[in-house]
């Protein structure tokens, strides 16, 4: 081949490589095309009170409405119980484009930047002797029947302090259309069937605010041993959807104040990113 031909091939190869770097490869383009341009398509559990509800009353429903309004799009839901197969049958199947609440670092989804950090809480009667307890190691908890979701991180701490023997376990993975461990646990506490409850704050806080004014929510911020009890919550998108992830990251960053206010109004206990104190919303 003449020298000019070899030079032309090199130039074309360089131009093609530059275009691929700038625009992304064919797989990226196809992946981006899966995201709807006509609706904010949310994958959600229809009965995950108080987070997502088919009647739109959950705080994740309100968060979806907020984000959709910034995109100038309507919200469209794909409903599926958040149990085995949830991601496979919703997000991965291309039926929807975002899960509103997903723990940071989970390999089933591509996480956005986190929009909140929350913590497990101790729930006790407001006027009872446990209202000043702030740690699971407190001797005042000894001998009590304490509700806890089996297999959840606080159960490890409770075992360490000898609280598991009399604990009342509640199921971890359920179809919430038929069973709600958080609601059941708080109802049992209000009825005096258990002496305290240990729950994930984004579940307990809103439920107590709405249904149990005689109960107090105490964030467990002082448990030093492993496992940690605070977690960062993100939105989850399909693996490979980097453009969509970056768009949502930008929306989270620009609207964090509104997101914080929405969550705080719902009763979600918000803590600082390192779990070393409560977040002062609006400060």
Buried (B, 14 or more C-beta within 10 A) or exposed (E): EEEEEEEEEEEEEEEEEEEEEEEBEEEBEEBBEBBEEEBBBBBBBBBBBBBBBBEEEBBBBBBBBBBBBBBEBEBBBBBBBBEEEBBEBBBBEEBBBBBBBBEBEEEBBBBBBBBBBBBBBBBBBEEBEBEEBEBBBBEBBEEBBBBBBBEBBBBBBBEBBEBBEEBBBBEEEBEBEEEBBBBBBBBBBBEEEBBBBBBBBBBBBBBBBEBBEEBBBBBBBEBEEEEEBBBBBBBBBBBBBBBBBEBBBEBBEEBEEBBBEBBBEBBBBBBEEEBEEEBEBEE
